[in-house]
Amino acid sequence: MNLALFGGTFDPIHRAHLKVARAAADRFALKQVWFVPAYIQPLKAKESATPYYHRYAMTALGVAGEKDFIPSLLEAPEPDAAGERRPSYTIETVRRVKKMLGKSDHLFFLIGMDAFKDIAKWYAAEALLKECDFIVAARPGYSLADVASSLPAGLRPSPTVTRLFRKQKIEGPLVLPGATLYLLPETHENVSATQIRAAVERGGALKKLVPDAVAEYIHKQHLYRSRSKTSRGKAEPTA
């Protein structure tokens, strides 16, 4: 079985996430894509995010119509954490999943180029890239050369090889000692979480940005409004 983990904040999940996941599933014959909302992303630990269980609920609603898309609690806060805010380290998540899989299963990690360009800053980045193959969703203006240049120094190909990638249209795989990377062609869905939050603030329509069930949840829970009017940033629900 081919399986991909799709990690992120998902604050909220939106149509571009779903389009990227569908393109990856079709291109790489993925049996399942697990959407894994991070409790706390290490590189964004100081940023304010919507409470985890709101983000998980929206993720579950967003993928409900796709039988091969699975909402995952892999990075949910531990019930007995007693308020401890421990970051979600992707390498730990990947290793936990690999223990569940059979020898013939193939694990991928799906990530957008905007996030991958910071991969060298991730916790145990070189070890993580050795644990599973990465599928990097392209963005306009990016190439496989940009993917290669974003790698940790110990895995990065030589400048000569990287320059060659800039001259040729190569979609991968990029196979290096310690890393295998695939470039998913652009999906041309220009949606961002920032755009969604701005639309909510001004009372704009969300139909073209998020699935209907997610839009309804956002409105019912009063998410993404000014801090004086919303539960954004309040304590996690206990039930």
Secondary structure as UniProt FT lines:
FT   STRAND          2..8
FT   TURN            11..12
FT   HELIX           15..27
FT   TURN            28..29
FT   STRAND          32..37
FT   HELIX           42..44
FT   TURN            45..46
FT   HELIX           52..62
FT   TURN            63..65
FT   TURN            67..68
FT   STRAND          69..71
FT   TURN            74..75
FT   TURN            79..80
FT   TURN            82..83
FT   HELIX           90..100
FT   TURN            103..104
FT   STRAND          106..112
FT   HELIX           113..116
FT   TURN            117..118
FT   HELIX           119..121
FT   TURN            123..124
FT   HELIX           125..131
FT   STRAND          133..137
FT   TURN            140..141
FT   HELIX           144..150
FT   TURN            153..155
FT   HELIX           159..167
FT   STRAND          174..176
FT   TURN            177..178
FT   STRAND          179..184
FT   HELIX           193..201
FT   TURN            202..203
FT   TURN            207..209
FT   HELIX           212..220
FT   TURN            221..224
FT   TURN            227..229
FT   TURN            232..233
//
